[in-house]
Amino acid sequence: MSFFKGVLTGLAIGYLTAPRTGKETRDKLTTGAKDWQDQINEGFQDLKAQVEKLTGQAKNTVDQYAEKAENTYDQYKNEAGSSYDYNKQEAKTDYNDAVDDAADATKSGINQADDALKFN
């Protein structure tokens, strides 16, 4: 910051002590100030464009990771649902088989009891 203050002070002294009329000096100062302002504005525009570019790149990267996470979530959700459905069907089949076995055993027991009670 001190460097810039020194440069500005040197420029001011140089302009004020130069062999020109007051109008010429003011015009030159005005032109220099406008040029300096234009350079600053151009620098800010370049900086703004770079920030927007970096922000866009960051947004794209975040979007890619979010999409990857969503796809992974959906994959695990589908796998869990398929596993649940498979286990549910297996449990249902096992239950039905057990009921059928119990019914067959009961019927067999009834038939044996019936045969035992028959008089020849």
Legacy VTK file of the C-alpha trace (Angstrom):
# vtk DataFile Version 3.0
C-alpha trace
ASCII
DATASET POLYDATA
POINTS 120 float
0.000 0.000 0.000
2.881 2.344 0.815
4.291 1.686 -2.634
1.093 2.855 -4.307
0.934 5.940 -2.101
4.497 6.748 -3.134
3.704 6.257 -6.818
0.584 8.424 -6.592
2.476 11.134 -4.691
5.257 11.095 -7.303
2.764 11.331 -10.133
0.927 14.189 -8.441
4.157 16.138 -7.884
5.244 15.458 -11.456
1.946 16.689 -12.863
1.837 19.746 -10.655
5.393 20.839 -11.412
5.305 20.104 -15.139
5.616 23.135 -17.434
1.981 23.174 -18.575
-0.941 25.444 -18.121
-3.501 24.674 -15.423
-6.082 23.609 -18.007
-3.623 21.224 -19.701
-2.657 19.748 -16.332
-6.302 19.293 -15.319
-7.134 17.717 -18.685
-4.166 15.364 -18.394
-5.161 14.440 -14.808
-8.756 13.871 -15.904
-7.655 11.709 -18.838
-5.251 9.753 -16.609
-7.945 9.232 -13.973
-10.418 8.006 -16.606
-7.813 5.653 -18.076
-7.019 4.350 -14.604
-10.732 3.890 -13.850
-11.194 2.050 -17.171
-8.300 -0.275 -16.309
-9.769 -0.937 -12.869
-13.215 -1.627 -14.362
-11.672 -3.955 -16.941
-9.780 -5.751 -14.173
-12.980 -6.147 -12.171
-14.806 -7.458 -15.236
-12.025 -9.999 -15.849
-12.109 -11.014 -12.188
-15.905 -11.326 -12.291
-15.695 -13.508 -15.418
-13.104 -15.764 -13.760
-15.194 -16.063 -10.598
-18.287 -16.929 -12.660
-16.287 -19.519 -14.604
-14.945 -21.097 -11.406
-18.388 -20.985 -9.818
-19.840 -22.730 -12.869
-17.148 -25.398 -12.731
-17.740 -25.913 -9.010
-21.500 -26.175 -9.594
-20.943 -28.758 -12.337
-18.685 -30.779 -10.053
-21.225 -30.638 -7.225
-23.996 -31.654 -9.637
-21.930 -34.626 -10.830
-21.291 -35.811 -7.269
-24.937 -35.290 -6.330
-26.050 -37.324 -9.346
-23.547 -40.078 -8.464
-24.818 -40.139 -4.880
-28.422 -40.271 -6.052
-27.662 -43.133 -8.455
-25.850 -45.058 -5.713
-28.755 -44.472 -3.331
-31.242 -45.676 -5.946
-29.115 -48.756 -6.649
-28.935 -49.715 -2.956
-32.636 -48.974 -2.523
-33.508 -51.246 -5.442
-31.200 -53.984 -4.177
-32.742 -53.759 -0.703
-36.244 -53.858 -2.166
-35.392 -56.872 -4.309
-33.840 -58.630 -1.336
-36.913 -57.835 0.771
-39.250 -59.137 -1.926
-37.153 -62.298 -2.356
-37.041 -62.941 1.413
-40.760 -62.240 1.701
-41.510 -64.746 -1.059
-39.170 -67.313 0.512
-40.860 -66.870 3.900
-44.283 -67.209 2.298
-43.236 -70.383 0.473
-41.692 -71.846 3.639
-44.872 -71.027 5.592
-47.121 -72.620 2.959
-44.890 -75.693 2.837
-45.048 -75.999 6.640
-48.857 -75.655 6.587
-49.099 -78.272 3.824
-46.810 -80.624 5.779
-48.889 -80.123 8.926
-52.116 -80.752 6.963
-50.648 -83.897 5.423
-49.474 -85.127 8.830
-52.888 -84.391 10.319
-54.673 -86.183 7.476
-52.338 -89.136 7.816
-52.973 -89.214 11.558
-56.726 -89.098 11.013
-56.515 -91.894 8.442
-54.482 -94.024 10.853
-56.922 -93.346 13.637
-59.819 -94.158 11.326
-58.154 -97.415 10.280
-57.495 -98.305 13.893
-61.140 -97.780 14.808
-62.547 -99.861 11.958
-63.835 -103.245 12.917
-63.329 -105.965 10.491
LINES 1 121
120 0 1 2 3 4 5 6 7 8 9 10 11 12 13 14 15 16 17 18 19 20 21 22 23 24 25 26 27 28 29 30 31 32 33 34 35 36 37 38 39 40 41 42 43 44 45 46 47 48 49 50 51 52 53 54 55 56 57 58 59 60 61 62 63 64 65 66 67 68 69 70 71 72 73 74 75 76 77 78 79 80 81 82 83 84 85 86 87 88 89 90 91 92 93 94 95 96 97 98 99 100 101 102 103 104 105 106 107 108 109 110 111 112 113 114 115 116 117 118 119
